[in-house]
């Protein structure tokens, strides 16, 4: 069976994020994207607009000294939504993270318009980013 186009979209996005390829991410993200980050820490909240999301990505890289990595395990999609299952690792101020992440994406006109990220251990993630 052929891969759904929104699965391919996620794979391209995760590859671009891993490489710091902002040009590709610019193509894949809606200009008005909204990225929702749960929890109670330095990166929690809603990041509205492509520039704000890119600033959020920069903040993650800076706070983790470039160690933050997201490795896509699998992706599922239909015409409006895509779901990514991933493993996240990194280090910061002597602390380590290694957790599972589920991200749900709303796709509109072939671009990621909104994202919600969920970890398997929110308390540990809050502690890592606090």
C-alpha positions in Angstrom: 0.0 0.0 0.0 1.3 3.5 -0.8 2.2 5.8 2.0 -0.3 8.6 2.8 1.0 12.0 1.7 0.7 13.3 5.2 2.9 10.5 6.5 5.5 11.6 3.9 5.0 15.2 5.1 5.8 14.2 8.7 8.8 12.2 7.6 10.2 15.2 5.7 9.5 17.4 8.7 11.3 15.2 11.2 14.3 14.8 8.9 14.5 18.5 8.4 14.2 19.2 12.1 17.1 16.7 12.8 19.3 18.6 10.3 18.2 22.1 11.3 16.9 22.5 7.8 14.7 25.6 8.3 14.1 26.1 4.5 12.3 22.7 4.3 10.4 23.4 7.5 9.3 26.8 6.1 7.8 24.8 3.1 6.0 22.4 5.4 4.6 24.7 8.0 1.7 27.0 7.5 2.6 30.7 8.1 0.0 30.8 10.9 1.0 27.5 12.5 0.2 27.0 16.2 2.3 24.7 18.3 0.9 23.6 21.7 3.4 22.5 24.3 1.9 21.1 27.6 3.4 21.3 31.0 4.7 23.9 33.4 8.2 24.8 32.3 10.3 27.2 30.2 9.0 25.9 26.8 5.3 25.3 27.7 2.6 27.2 26.1 1.3 28.1 22.6 3.7 29.2 20.0 1.8 31.1 17.3 3.1 31.7 13.8 6.0 30.1 11.9 8.5 32.6 13.3 7.4 31.9 16.9 7.7 28.2 16.3 11.2 28.6 14.8 12.1 30.7 17.9 10.8 27.9 20.1 12.9 25.3 18.2 15.9 27.7 18.7 15.2 27.9 22.4 15.1 24.1 22.7 18.5 23.9 20.9 20.0 26.6 23.1 18.7 25.3 26.4 19.9 21.7 25.6 23.3 22.8 24.1 22.3 21.2 20.8 21.7 17.8 22.4 18.0 17.6 22.0 17.0 15.0 19.4 13.7 13.6 18.2 13.8 10.3 16.4 10.6 9.4 14.5 9.5 5.8 15.2 6.3 5.7 13.2 3.7 8.0 11.6 0.0 7.6 10.8 -2.2 9.9 8.8 -5.4 10.6 7.1 -6.4 13.6 5.0 -6.7 16.1 7.9 -4.5 14.7 10.7 -1.1 13.0 11.2 0.3 11.4 14.3 4.0 10.9 15.0 5.4 8.5 17.5 8.9 9.4 18.5 11.7 9.1 21.1 13.2 12.3 22.5 16.6 12.5 24.1 18.8 15.3 25.4 20.8 16.7 28.2 20.7 20.0 30.1 22.5 21.2 33.2 23.5 17.7 34.2 20.0 16.3 33.6 19.1 13.8 31.0 15.8 13.1 29.2 14.8 10.0 27.3 11.0 9.8 26.8 8.4 8.8 24.3 6.4 11.5 22.5 3.2 11.5 20.6 2.6 14.5 18.4 -0.8 15.2 16.7 -0.8 17.5 13.7 -3.6 19.2 11.8 -2.8 19.4 8.1 -4.4 21.9 5.9 -3.6 22.6 2.2 -0.6 20.2 2.4 1.0 22.1 5.3 1.2 21.5 9.0 -1.3 24.1 10.5 -1.3 23.0 14.2 0.6 20.7 16.5 0.0 19.2 19.9 2.9 17.4 21.7 2.4 14.8 24.5 5.1 13.0 26.5 4.8 9.8 28.5 6.2 11.5 31.6 5.2 15.2 31.8 6.6 15.6 35.3 10.1 14.5 34.1 9.9 16.8 31.1 8.8 19.8 33.3 11.8 19.1 35.6 14.2 18.9 32.7 13.1 22.3 31.2 12.7 24.1 34.6 
